[in-house]
Amino acid sequence: MKITPKSLYQILFKHFGKLNWWPTDYDYHKKTGSDPRFEVIVGAILTQNAAWLNVEKALENLKSKTLLDIKTISKIDIKLLQKMVKPTGFFNQKAKRVKNLAEYLESNYTGNLDSFFKRNLKEIREELLMLNGIGPETADSILLYAGNQPIFVVDAYTKRICKRLPIDINPTYDEIQNFFQDDLSKKYKKNEILKIYNELHALIVIHAKTYCKSKPNCIKCPLKVYCKHAKELTQ
């Protein structure tokens, strides 16, 4: 049995329900007058090679010192920022990347994310990819979750699931992204697609963490009837 991005979404949504990803502390930003989208941007950088639980610890460190806004991060002492984001690992690199992006936004857009995001998706993406430490997955996470731009995020979990089912495509970032976007954009209306990209990426992440782990738990997996890897394990 073959599975499509649409059927993958439907099966996972039925199993897990709505996940409301990306988590953001709106109360904090209302209280401090900061932009909640910047929390998403920082989180997208900090989650590189890190568990989300550790990202939350780093974000809480920043919020506890009222540091989580563009202007403050752009001027912050790098050693203090390194200390704040230490729970996520590779903290020297990540602190530089976060500060560099904050400085860029402050210098080129006066810290105004409306100005940054109210442009052509391709233009914003190319600009993000020019910045140090911002690869396709991080850029697309920023575009989708902070910028509300219709682009599908591909991560290691997506690649793993595509390989195991399998979905017969070249397992590169662009090939997987194009495959999902081509299918889903034909099946859903333009005003629905942003929500679908958002939810499907979150569903894939929780599915991979729950069932499609490095050592898979196939018994209760909602995709097992489609999965070649599951069949091979039971033979």
C-alpha positions, 0 to 999 in steps of 0.5 A: 500500500502506498501513502501520499502526503495527504493520507499521511497527514490524515492518518497522523491527525486522526491519531494525534489530533491538533498539536498547536505547534510552535509553542510561544509564551504570549503572556511574556511578550504581552507583559514585556512588549516584545514580539513573540515571533522572535521567540520562535526565531530564537527557538528555531536556531537553538533547536539545532541538534537539541531536544526541545526540553533543553531549548525551553530551558534556554528560552526560560533563562532568557525570559527570566532576565527579560532578554528575549527581544531583538534590540536586547539580544543585538546588544547583549554581551556574548558571554552572557548569551552563551550562558543563557543558551548553554542547555541546548549544547553547542552554545558558543556557536548558537549564541553567535548565530542568535546574536548575529541574526538579532543584529541583522534584523536591528540593523536592516529592519530596525527590529521590525519583523513586519517589515522583514516578513512582508515580502516575497517568500523566496526573497526572505528565504534567500536572505535567511540562508545567507546568514551564518548558521541558518540552513534550509530547515532553520530558515523554513521553520522561521518562515513557517512558524514565525512568518506564517509563510506557506513552506513545508519544513523537512527535518531528520524525522521527515527523512526517516519516515520517508525512507522507512515507509518508503516514499519513493523520492530522492531523500534530499531536502529539496526533493522531499519538500517539493514532493510534499508541497506539490501533493498538498497544494493540489489537495487543499485550498490556498487558505488551508495550506499554511495550517496543513504545513504547520500541523503536518510537520508537528505531527511527523515530529511527534510520530517519530518521537513516539513510534518511528524512533531510531529503534522503532516501536511498530506495534501500535504505529498508525502507519504500520500497514503502509510501512515496509520497514515494519513489515521487514521487522516482523518477517 
